[in-house]
Each structure stands twice: as C-alpha cells, then as structure tokens.
C-alpha cells in the first residue's frame, strides 16, 4: 500500500512541478505524425520533428499542442548540501593589562568634527 502511495505522490510531483507532463502529450505527436504521413508518404519521423521543432511557425492548430512546444510549467530548484562539521572552541589565554591601549577622550578635539558634520544650509 505504501508503495502505491509513494508512486502516486511522485507522479503528482513530476507532473505538477516539472516538464514531465509533456510526456502525456506523446500520443498527440504520434497521431499528428500519422496525419502528415497520409499527406506526404515518404516523410520520415526525423523530417517531421525538424519541420515542427526547428521553428516556432505553426502549420496548423495542432502544432502548438505537441509535446515540448511550450514551457509554461517550468520550475527551477537549487539544493545546497552543507556538510556538518564539529566546531570546538578552546578558551583564550588572558591578555595582560599592560598591552591594552584605550583611547583617551581628552585627546579628542571637537573642532575638527565641526567642519565635517554641519546641518544642511538653506
């Protein structure tokens, strides 16, 4: 029972989200080729395909119903597999205080900031 459900869901996905539904139109291709074959007796299947798929010119109303003549249901999906890696963190050694240099605010003169940051002039 599970196998039938899986096949049904896979078929539903392939028909809805990919161009696999075009395969369902293959009987139309065979029927249309048979119609052309009655008109032109020595036409090969390859000549038929070239005539219908090399150009977008429709010879009759059946041409645009052939498989893979339109691509309105295409879907592009990208998957990225990121390998899982174990990250280990090691504790850092403490930094001695004599190597730390902090900025002294008394050395900052606000006069040079007044030249850069000014309100807009009207």
Secondary structure, DSSP 8 states (H G I E B T S, - for coil): -HHHHHHHHHHHHHHHHSGGGGGGGHHHHHHHHHHHHHH-TT--HHHHHHHHHSS---SSTTGGGSTTS--TT-----------------------GGG-----GGG--THHHHHHS-----
